[in-house]
Amino acid sequence: MGDSARITLNDQEIGFVHYSRGLNVAVIDEATGQPLVCTTFDTFFPGNADRFADLVDKLPSGRIVAIAVKDDASANLSQRAKRACQSLGSRQVHCLRFRTSWALIGQKDAKPGIAKEELSDYSDVVCSRLISVSGDTVQRPSLGVISAGGNQGNFAQITWNNEEIGIEGGYQRGLNVVVFDRRDKTQAFSRSFDFFVNPENAEAFAQLIEDCSLDQGIAIAVKDDASVNLSERAKQACEALGSRLIRHLQFRSSWAIVGYKDTSAGSAIEQLSHDRSVGVRVW
């Protein structure tokens, strides 16, 4: 069937940094047609299905969600995740089997059967729908975060409208951090924190997060490794941004996150992997 996934808006790829195994999810504003979030959930790893459900549960009624499966999304797909798909109008999610192709365009709080969806055990699938928008819309800029741990490419990048945001001293081993205004995404501060060379950098990172205001967001990309000397205080600072994955960070894991101060667990847009690069994008 091709082991691929793609989501487009007006025949243009919507803006994923990476497509991965599992559920590839795009959230779209139903009034403007503006993409809001592109992220993935590799359900092969326990917990990711419930992270997907967290995202859907927090969406307002009427919000559009597009889902494309790559490789397989049936492994560890929890009943809660299936109910989340039902809340988008899906009827076919319960028919998902190992390496089934599935594409869905649904809306939060739609009745089962309302979503546009296609499913097949034998071939690629495609589904589409028109989105009616109200009046003129302005394309909002996007913030992208890419992370590749030391064994997956040793690379980190944070972008604004696909242009790299410079970090003083360049992107370094550890956590590369950009603090931005929550309303217009303009950059306020950037810095890298290498915990390996200096364990005290973990405390400096935690202090930075603690000092951020509620109207600021934080983008973080790991380069090489950020697990060595990652303190409990630093982990709690990441959890204050809505991270649920920080305690799963291992030696040379890839981790990318966009979060906001004092939000609930699971509210951050984040990805973590021990064997591949990861990326997220928000608008």
N, C-alpha and C positions, 0 to 999 in steps of 0.2 A: 504493500500500500504506500510505501515511500518514506515512512518515518519523518514526516514534516508537518509543520503547522504555519499558518499565516492568517493574519487578520488585517483587513484593509478598510479604509474610509475614503470614499470617492475614488476608488481604484488605486489609492496610494497606501503602501504599508503604514500602519497606524503609528508606529514609533517604538516597537520593542527594541530593547538593547540586545536581548538574547531570547530565543525560543528554547524551551527545555522539555524534557520528558515530563508528562503529566498534564496538568491544566494550565494553559496559557490564557490569561484573563485580561481583558481590556474593559475599563469602566468609562462610560460616555455620558455626558450631560444630555438629558432628554430634551431640554429646551433649546440649546445652542448647537448640539452636535459636536461639541468640543471634547476631545479625549481628556480624561482626568488622571487615569492610572493605567500603566501597563506593567504587569508582573506575572510571575509563574509560580506554580505550586507542584513540586515533584512529589506526588502522593506515594511513591515507592518508599519514602522516608516517613516513619510514623510521626504524626503531629501536623504535617503539612495540610492534610485534608481539613482538619479543624481550624487551621489558620485561614484557609480559604473560606470556611463558614463564618469565621470572625469578620472577614472583609464584607461578605454579603450581608450578614446580619446588621452591620452598622450603616448600610446604605439607606438613603431616604427612599420612600415609596416612589416608584416611577423611574428610578435610575436605570439606564440601559447597561447591560452587561453582555459582552461577547466572549465566548469560550471556544477554544480549539485544542483538541487533544493531540499531543505528539507522543509517538511510541505507545505508551500505556498509561492509563489513569485509573485503572480498576483496582490495583494493589493498594490496600489500606484506605480505600475510599469509604469513609465512615458514614454511618446512617445520618449523622448530623450534616455532613457535606451533601449528601443526597437530598436531604430536606431543604438545604439552602438552594440547591438547583431547582427543586420543586417551587420554591418561593419566587423563582425567576420565570416560572411558567413551563418548566420541563415536565414531560411525561416519560421520556425515553431514558433518563439517567439510570433507572433501575435495570435497564437492559444492557448496560455497559459491561463488557466482558474483557478478558485479557487481550490487549492490543486492538480493541475495537476503535474504529474511527468515529469521532463524534464532534459535531459543530453545533453551536447554539447561539442565538441572539435573543435574549430575554429582557424582561423588565421586572424590577423589584415589586413584589406583591401581586404579580400576575397569577391568574388561575392556571393550574396544570393543563397543558395543551395549548396555551396561548402563544408560547414562545415559538419562534422559527427554529427548527432543529432537524438535523439529519444524522443518522447513525447507520453504520454498516460494519459487519464482521469481515467483509471481503474486498472492499474498495475504498478509495478516497471519497470524501463527502464535501459538499459545498452548501452553504445556506446564505441567504442575503435578505435584507429588508430595507425599505426606505425609512429615513428619519425626517420628520417634518420639523423644521426649526422656525422659531418666531423672530421675524425681523432680521436686521443685519447683525452679524456676529463678528467678533474680533478674535483672531487666533491668539491664544495665550502662549507665552514662552514655556519651554519645557526644561526640567532639570533631570539630568541623567547621571547615574552612578554605576561604575564598572569596577569590579574587583577580581583579581586573579592572584591566588596565593602562590607561594614560592614554587610549588610543583605544578601549577596550572598556567604559568606564564609570567609570574612575578610582575604584575602590572596593576596600576590603579589610575582611575580617571573620573573626574566629576565635570560635567559639561552643562553649559547654559545655551539652549538652542543649538546643540551639537558643537559648540565651541568650547574648548577646554578652559576651565577656570584655573588660573595660576595659583599655586600655593607657594608661599615664601620658602625658598630653599629647595623647591621642587617636590615632587611626590616621593616619599621616603618609605622605608620599611615601617610597618605598624599601621596606625590609624591615621588616615588623611581626612581632615575635617573641614567642611565649609559651613559657616553659620550664615543664614540668609533671612531676609524679612518674609514673614509668613504670607503677607498680602501680595506683594509684587515680585517676590523671589530675588530681589536685589541682594548682592553679596555684602555682608557686614564684616566678616572675619574669616581667615583661613590659616590652618597650621597643620603640620604633621607631628605625630607623637610616636617615637620609637621606644617601646618599652624594653626591648632587648638590650640596647646600649645604656639605658638609664631607667631603672625601675621607678624612679620618682616621677617620670613622665606620665605614669598611670594616674597618679594623684593630681597632676596638673591638668590632665584631660578631664578627670571627674570634676575638678573645680570649674573648668570652663563650662561644662554642661550645667552645673548647678547655678552658675552666674547668668546663664541665658534667660531672657525674659519669655513670657508666654506668647508674645507676638513674633517670636523667632523660631525658625526651623533649623534642623541640623542634618546635613548629608555626610555620610561616612563611608569610606572605601578602604578596605584592607589591602596592603601590598606586602608580599612575602609572608610575614607572620605577625600576628598581634596577640597570640595566646600566651607567650612567655611573659611573665611578670604582670599579667592583666589582673589588677587587684579587685577585691570584692567591692570596694567603693566605685571603681570604674564600671564594673558590671551593673551595679545598681543605677549608675548614671545612665547607662544605655537602656535599662528597663524603664527609667523615667521618661524615655523618649517613645515608649510603646513597644520596645523589642521583646520578643519571646524567644529569640534564637541565640542571644549572646552567650548563654551558658553552655551552648553546644559547640562553641568555637574551639577548634583543635589546632594542633601545630600545622601551620601553613594552610589553614582553611581560607576559602574565599568568602567574604561577607560584604554586602552592600545594603545600605539602609537610608531611608529618608524618614525622619520622625520629628515629633513636636513635643515640647516640654509638658510634663504632667498629664499625659494622655494614658488611656487604659492599656493594659497588656494586650498585644496583638493588633493595636491600631496603626503601628508603623508599617510602612511598605518596605519589606526587607527580603533578602534571599541569602542563603548560606549553603555552601557545598564543600565537601572534603575532596572532591575529585574533578571539579571543573570550574571555569570562571562563571561569574554571576553578574546580573545587572538589573536595575529597576529604573523606571522613568515616571515622573509625575508632572502635572501641568498646574 
